[in-house]
Amino acid sequence: MKIVLTEPLSIAPEYLDQLIQPYLDQGHEFICYDTVSDNDSELIRRTHDADIVLLANHPFSEEVVGDLDNCQYLNIAFTGVDHVAVQSAKKKNILLSNASGYSNTAVSELVIGLTLDLYRNISKQNQMIRQGHTFSGPIMGQEIKGKTVAILGTGKIGSQTAELFHALGAKLIAYDQSENENLKQALPIQYLSLDDVLSQADIVTLHLPLTDDTHHLINQQALQQMKTSAILINAARGPIIDQTALCQALDQGQIAGAAIDVFDQEPPLNNDHPYFKPANLLLTPHIGYLTQEAMNKRAQIVFNNLKSFLDGEPQNLV
């Protein structure tokens, strides 16, 4: 079979060679591209005659899927699959899998880091002290201990984030369509309605998938329910937040601050992006998943998925 990896997996070349070698030994053709392309024409050129396509987190559109005449399997090296034309692939009887679980620790640790940055003004004070003799003095911060943290979405990443906040002495509340019984047994966490978690929380962190129900879940009405002292963290999916409403809420002091790692589009962002205006908005360029440990784990999952498919026992299907 012809197997095509459309973009780099951010692992050492030697490790990639080690993962690929068994498939070459079995007689498969394996082509790896070491650059990312968001251009449909280029992606079509790379994949049009592939039997199996491996891709990561960059868009894989309906047009590209439509040109996959030979493809039997899309092996997605990412947790979310909303960047892939999933329904188009399924109509062509193409199986799809994801790499759920590889970034649980990476994302949850970033959430803690973003919270600490907002609470202790770390990025801001790094810039201030560089002013030399004009430095006006440090900014008073806050502690996580004793704060009420709302976990919106209590899957694996949300659960691990809850564990970290609990270890720091926070009180936990949660919102999800279904309650995680294992989490309830492991931690003192209380499930409440969306209105109640928003109104009670000092820290709101999002860990929901992007669906029709969660699109713009955090809108003007939701933001108005939050405390004026509250902060909002999004390391899940960008469109869960109405970005216009968030910018207005920050400018008007409806909430104290926010940290965003995910956007409606993958960075780089347009120069006039509304998120560039609020001073109390901390931005990172979608790095939640991006640690060396997570990348190695992701590669392991993806190549295990590939082996399972070729063995006739596909796993992690979406």
FENURMO-V974882 format. One record per backbone hydrogen bond with DSSP energy under -1.0 kcal/mol. CO is the residue of the C=O (numbers start at 0). NH is the residue of the N-H. If there is no record, write none. Layout:
BEGIN
{{CO	NH} {CO	NH}}
END
This chain:
BEGIN
{{0	28} {1	50} {1	51} {2	30} {3	53} {4	32} {11	15} {12	16} {13	17} {14	18} {15	19} {16	20} {19	22} {19	23} {20	24} {21	25} {22	27} {23	26} {28	2} {30	4} {38	42} {39	43} {40	44} {41	45} {42	46} {43	47} {46	49} {50	71} {50	72} {51	3} {52	74} {53	5} {54	76} {59	84} {60	64} {61	65} {64	67} {66	68} {71	94} {72	52} {73	96} {74	54} {75	77} {77	98} {80	83} {82	59} {83	85} {84	88} {85	89} {86	90} {88	93} {89	92} {94	73} {95	317} {96	75} {98	101} {102	106} {103	107} {104	108} {105	109} {106	110} {107	111} {108	112} {109	113} {110	114} {111	115} {112	116} {113	117} {114	118} {115	119} {116	120} {116	121} {118	141} {120	124} {121	125} {122	126} {123	127} {124	128} {127	130} {128	131} {130	133} {131	134} {143	146} {146	170} {147	201} {147	202} {148	172} {149	204} {150	174} {151	206} {154	158} {155	159} {156	160} {157	161} {158	162} {159	163} {160	164} {161	165} {162	166} {163	167} {164	169} {165	168} {168	145} {170	148} {171	189} {172	150} {173	191} {174	152} {179	183} {180	184} {181	185} {182	186} {186	188} {189	173} {192	196} {193	197} {194	198} {195	199} {196	200} {201	230} {202	149} {203	232} {204	151} {210	214} {213	216} {216	218} {217	241} {218	222} {219	223} {226	229} {229	255} {229	256} {230	203} {231	258} {232	205} {233	260} {236	239} {237	240} {238	215} {239	217} {241	245} {242	246} {243	247} {244	248} {245	249} {246	250} {247	251} {248	253} {256	231} {257	281} {258	233} {259	283} {269	272} {272	275} {273	276} {279	257} {281	259} {283	285} {286	289} {288	290} {290	294} {291	295} {292	296} {293	297} {294	298} {295	299} {296	300} {297	301} {298	302} {299	303} {300	304} {301	305} {302	306} {303	307} {304	308} {305	309} {306	310} {307	312} {308	311} {315	97}}
END
